[in-house]
Amino acid sequence: MSDAALPTVAEVRAAAEAVKAALDRHLAAVERRTGDDDPEVYTAFNELAAAAEEYDELLYDRYDEVTPFEIPTPEDGVPYTGPAEPAAFSVLIRRDYAVVEPPRLIAQAERVVAHDREAELVHDGGTAGALGVLFGEYEPDEIASRYKEFGLEEGDSTLWIAALEEVAEPGDWLGSPFEHTAPEDVLHRFDVSSVFDEDEDEDEDEDEDEDEDAGADADADETAEPGLTPA
């Protein structure tokens, strides 16, 4: 950035004052909150985040310095701005599976068909038909707990609890069940992925490497011959 485009000292100071004022408003909103989902708290939170981001940018542009603030971004998660007391909510779940043993999957479906006259293994009796039979017979939570028996392997999964103003009329959203959920209406979200375990394993490996290095240094100090001091 050229000197001509640098923010002025006054602009940086004004941004700092805006952060202080936003902090006061946020604290006041928290002190008089009426519940866990008080809309005034969320409004004050968003104003504080915006003020802190503006100050952080101006401070960096003017002085090449940063703040310790971590500003939420869409990648980190969108702050909830839905109703403070939702009258209804939706639970949206996605679970991914890999079919690692197709014969086991099909065999499980054939056993269901053998004991259930209404069940039918369609799609030429392959894995597509087997999935239809199994999910028609078992609840998704039961399949999630017994996936290995069905020749499956877990992938990533996520569960969203999204606020609603009111329950939809029967049949309203069945044509596109996941289309109209706005990120800011998600009250709670729970993600499960092996990538989280990998991150933890990497951290543990780094700690172990550091411990081994420290131990090696200590052993070297203990085994080193003492130096000779000239008379």
PENORFEN-V495649 format. One record per pair of residues at least 4 apart in sequence whose C-alpha atoms are under 7 Angstrom apart, sorted by the first residue. I is the first residue (numbers start at 0). GAP is how many residues later the second one is. If there is no record, write none. Layout:
BEGIN
i=I gap=GAP
i=I gap=GAP
END
This chain:
BEGIN
i=0 gap=4
i=0 gap=5
i=1 gap=4
i=5 gap=55
i=5 gap=56
i=6 gap=4
i=6 gap=5
i=6 gap=51
i=6 gap=54
i=6 gap=55
i=7 gap=4
i=8 gap=4
i=9 gap=4
i=10 gap=4
i=11 gap=4
i=11 gap=43
i=11 gap=46
i=11 gap=47
i=12 gap=4
i=13 gap=4
i=14 gap=4
i=14 gap=36
i=14 gap=39
i=14 gap=40
i=15 gap=4
i=15 gap=39
i=16 gap=4
i=17 gap=4
i=17 gap=33
i=18 gap=4
i=18 gap=29
i=18 gap=32
i=18 gap=33
i=19 gap=4
i=20 gap=4
i=21 gap=4
i=21 gap=25
i=21 gap=26
i=21 gap=29
i=22 gap=4
i=22 gap=25
i=23 gap=4
i=24 gap=4
i=24 gap=19
i=25 gap=4
i=25 gap=15
i=25 gap=18
i=25 gap=19
i=26 gap=4
i=27 gap=4
i=28 gap=4
i=28 gap=11
i=28 gap=12
i=28 gap=15
i=29 gap=11
i=32 gap=5
i=32 gap=8
i=33 gap=4
i=36 gap=47
i=36 gap=48
i=37 gap=4
i=37 gap=46
i=38 gap=4
i=38 gap=45
i=39 gap=4
i=40 gap=4
i=41 gap=4
i=41 gap=39
i=42 gap=4
i=43 gap=4
i=44 gap=4
i=45 gap=4
i=46 gap=4
i=47 gap=4
i=48 gap=4
i=48 gap=22
i=49 gap=4
i=50 gap=4
i=51 gap=4
i=52 gap=4
i=52 gap=18
i=53 gap=4
i=54 gap=4
i=55 gap=4
i=55 gap=10
i=55 gap=11
i=56 gap=4
i=57 gap=4
i=58 gap=4
i=58 gap=5
i=58 gap=6
i=58 gap=7
i=59 gap=4
i=59 gap=5
i=59 gap=6
i=71 gap=4
i=71 gap=5
i=72 gap=4
i=72 gap=5
i=73 gap=4
i=77 gap=105
i=77 gap=106
i=78 gap=105
i=79 gap=104
i=79 gap=105
i=79 gap=106
i=79 gap=107
i=80 gap=103
i=80 gap=104
i=81 gap=81
i=81 gap=102
i=81 gap=103
i=85 gap=77
i=85 gap=78
i=85 gap=79
i=86 gap=77
i=86 gap=78
i=86 gap=79
i=87 gap=75
i=87 gap=76
i=87 gap=77
i=87 gap=78
i=87 gap=79
i=88 gap=72
i=88 gap=73
i=88 gap=74
i=88 gap=75
i=89 gap=71
i=89 gap=72
i=89 gap=73
i=90 gap=68
i=90 gap=69
i=90 gap=70
i=90 gap=71
i=91 gap=67
i=91 gap=68
i=91 gap=69
i=92 gap=65
i=92 gap=66
i=92 gap=67
i=93 gap=63
i=93 gap=64
i=93 gap=65
i=94 gap=60
i=94 gap=61
i=94 gap=62
i=94 gap=63
i=95 gap=58
i=95 gap=59
i=95 gap=60
i=95 gap=61
i=96 gap=55
i=96 gap=56
i=96 gap=57
i=96 gap=58
i=97 gap=54
i=97 gap=55
i=97 gap=56
i=97 gap=57
i=98 gap=52
i=98 gap=53
i=98 gap=54
i=99 gap=51
i=99 gap=52
i=99 gap=53
i=100 gap=4
i=100 gap=50
i=100 gap=51
i=101 gap=4
i=101 gap=25
i=101 gap=49
i=102 gap=4
i=103 gap=4
i=103 gap=46
i=103 gap=47
i=104 gap=4
i=104 gap=22
i=104 gap=25
i=104 gap=45
i=104 gap=46
i=105 gap=4
i=105 gap=20
i=105 gap=21
i=105 gap=24
i=106 gap=4
i=107 gap=4
i=107 gap=42
i=108 gap=4
i=108 gap=21
i=108 gap=24
i=108 gap=25
i=109 gap=4
i=110 gap=4
i=111 gap=4
i=112 gap=4
i=112 gap=6
i=112 gap=7
i=118 gap=14
i=119 gap=13
i=120 gap=4
i=120 gap=8
i=120 gap=9
i=120 gap=12
i=121 gap=7
i=122 gap=5
i=122 gap=6
i=124 gap=4
i=124 gap=5
i=125 gap=4
i=126 gap=4
i=127 gap=4
i=128 gap=4
i=129 gap=4
i=130 gap=4
i=131 gap=4
i=132 gap=4
i=133 gap=4
i=134 gap=4
i=134 gap=5
i=137 gap=4
i=137 gap=5
i=138 gap=4
i=139 gap=4
i=140 gap=4
i=141 gap=4
i=142 gap=4
i=146 gap=4
i=146 gap=5
i=146 gap=6
i=147 gap=4
i=147 gap=5
i=154 gap=38
i=155 gap=36
i=155 gap=37
i=156 gap=34
i=156 gap=35
i=156 gap=36
i=157 gap=32
i=157 gap=33
i=157 gap=34
i=158 gap=30
i=158 gap=31
i=158 gap=32
i=159 gap=26
i=159 gap=28
i=159 gap=29
i=159 gap=30
i=160 gap=25
i=160 gap=26
i=160 gap=27
i=160 gap=28
i=161 gap=23
i=161 gap=24
i=161 gap=25
i=162 gap=22
i=162 gap=23
i=162 gap=24
i=167 gap=4
i=172 gap=4
i=193 gap=4
i=194 gap=4
i=195 gap=4
i=196 gap=4
i=197 gap=4
i=198 gap=4
i=199 gap=4
i=200 gap=4
i=201 gap=4
i=202 gap=4
i=203 gap=4
i=204 gap=4
i=205 gap=4
i=206 gap=4
i=207 gap=4
i=208 gap=4
i=209 gap=4
i=210 gap=4
i=211 gap=4
i=212 gap=4
i=213 gap=4
i=214 gap=4
i=215 gap=4
i=216 gap=4
i=217 gap=4
i=218 gap=4
i=219 gap=4
END
